[in-house]
Amino acid sequence: MDPKEKLDEIISLHSVIRSSWLRIDWLDEALAEMKQALQEAEEKHQENVAYQEKLMHELAKWAVLEGVAGVDDHLPMLRPVEFGITMLNLLARRDATEDNLEEEH
């Protein structure tokens, strides 16, 4: 390669290298934004989990105090879907009991 060809190659590579650095900068910014979005999503997830647990405890307390749930009723506090199903069944049982009592009177 003669000096002119080397110079042309250097100039050509400069453009490629600059383009690569611009892409690296863009990807670095995008990565930072994604990390921030991930952190925000994780924080929101934790807030939602904490709020769900609070509601479950409040509902369980209410159910015990109102006689909807008794000592023999297992409320799966670590499994929200099963907790919901159990509470719906307990409420249906209470409503059926109340309906039967009203029919007897």
C-alpha positions in Angstrom: 0.0 0.0 0.0 1.5 3.3 -1.0 1.3 6.4 1.3 -1.7 7.9 -0.6 -3.7 4.6 -0.2 -2.7 4.6 3.5 -3.9 8.1 3.9 -7.2 7.3 2.2 -7.6 4.3 4.5 -6.9 6.5 7.5 -9.5 9.0 6.5 -12.0 6.3 5.7 -11.4 4.6 9.0 -11.9 7.9 10.8 -15.4 8.0 9.6 -16.1 4.4 10.6 -14.5 4.9 14.1 -16.5 8.1 14.6 -19.7 6.4 13.6 -18.9 3.5 16.0 -18.3 5.9 18.9 -21.6 7.7 18.2 -23.3 4.3 18.3 -21.6 3.4 21.5 -22.7 6.7 23.1 -26.2 6.1 21.9 -26.3 2.6 23.2 -24.8 3.7 26.5 -27.6 6.3 26.9 -30.2 3.7 26.0 -28.8 1.3 28.5 -28.8 3.9 31.2 -32.5 4.7 30.4 -33.3 1.0 30.5 -31.6 0.5 33.8 -33.6 3.5 35.2 -36.8 2.1 33.8 -36.0 -1.3 35.3 -35.3 0.2 38.7 -38.6 2.1 38.6 -40.5 -1.0 37.6 -38.9 -3.0 40.4 -39.8 -0.3 42.9 -43.4 -0.1 41.6 -43.6 -3.9 41.9 -42.5 -3.8 45.5 -45.0 -1.1 46.2 -47.8 -3.1 44.7 -46.8 -6.3 46.6 -46.7 -4.4 49.9 -50.1 -2.8 49.2 -51.6 -6.2 48.2 -50.2 -7.8 51.5 -51.7 -4.9 53.5 -55.1 -5.4 51.9 -54.9 -9.1 52.5 -54.1 -8.6 56.2 -56.9 -6.1 56.6 -59.4 -8.4 54.9 -58.2 -11.4 57.0 -58.6 -9.4 60.2 -62.0 -8.2 59.2 -63.1 -11.8 58.3 -62.0 -13.1 61.7 -63.6 -10.2 63.6 -66.9 -10.5 61.7 -67.0 -14.3 62.0 -66.5 -14.9 58.3 -63.4 -16.9 59.0 -62.8 -19.0 62.0 -59.8 -20.7 63.7 -60.2 -23.8 61.4 -60.2 -21.7 58.2 -56.8 -21.6 56.5 -56.1 -18.2 54.8 -53.1 -18.7 52.5 -51.5 -15.3 53.1 -48.5 -16.0 50.9 -50.6 -17.0 47.9 -52.8 -14.0 46.9 -54.9 -15.9 44.3 -55.6 -18.8 46.7 -56.4 -16.2 49.4 -58.9 -14.6 47.1 -60.6 -17.9 46.3 -60.7 -18.9 49.9 -62.2 -15.5 50.9 -64.8 -15.8 48.2 -65.7 -19.2 49.4 -65.9 -18.1 53.0 -68.1 -15.1 52.0 -70.4 -17.4 49.9 -70.6 -19.8 52.9 -71.6 -16.9 55.2 -74.1 -15.5 52.7 -75.7 -19.0 52.3 -75.9 -19.4 56.1 -77.5 -15.9 56.4 -80.0 -16.8 53.6 -80.9 -20.1 55.4 -81.4 -18.3 58.7 -83.7 -15.7 57.0 -85.8 -18.5 55.4 -86.2 -20.3 58.7 -87.7 -17.1 60.3 
